[in-house]
């Protein structure tokens, strides 16, 4: 097993980052699919699994091979992708920035704004003010 080359192309980095940031898909106890946010562990295994597939010659990969299997094969053959691939660090930098607080808040706010029209359907602010005024008048002690 050996490295074919010691760098990732911009396209390869984009593919890896996209896969690391995409939602995971799970199956609940009733057999229904659900999405979830991938853990840091899952993201790292995805990174090493894809980089290993792209840059390491001699990996025995089939349809049942998991990213954990690839990571184990790399480590057991003393292939350190962090040291051997000089621009692999860019992946973690991009993922950290995409998962940062500012991006997360922006994503949540965009989701709220996108769903606000549906949530406020039928809401009449004037009617609410009249109702609040009526309620206030009823509760005042005269």
Order of alpha helices (4+ residues) and beta strands (2+ residues): beta-alpha-beta-beta-alpha-beta-alpha-alpha-alpha-alpha-alpha
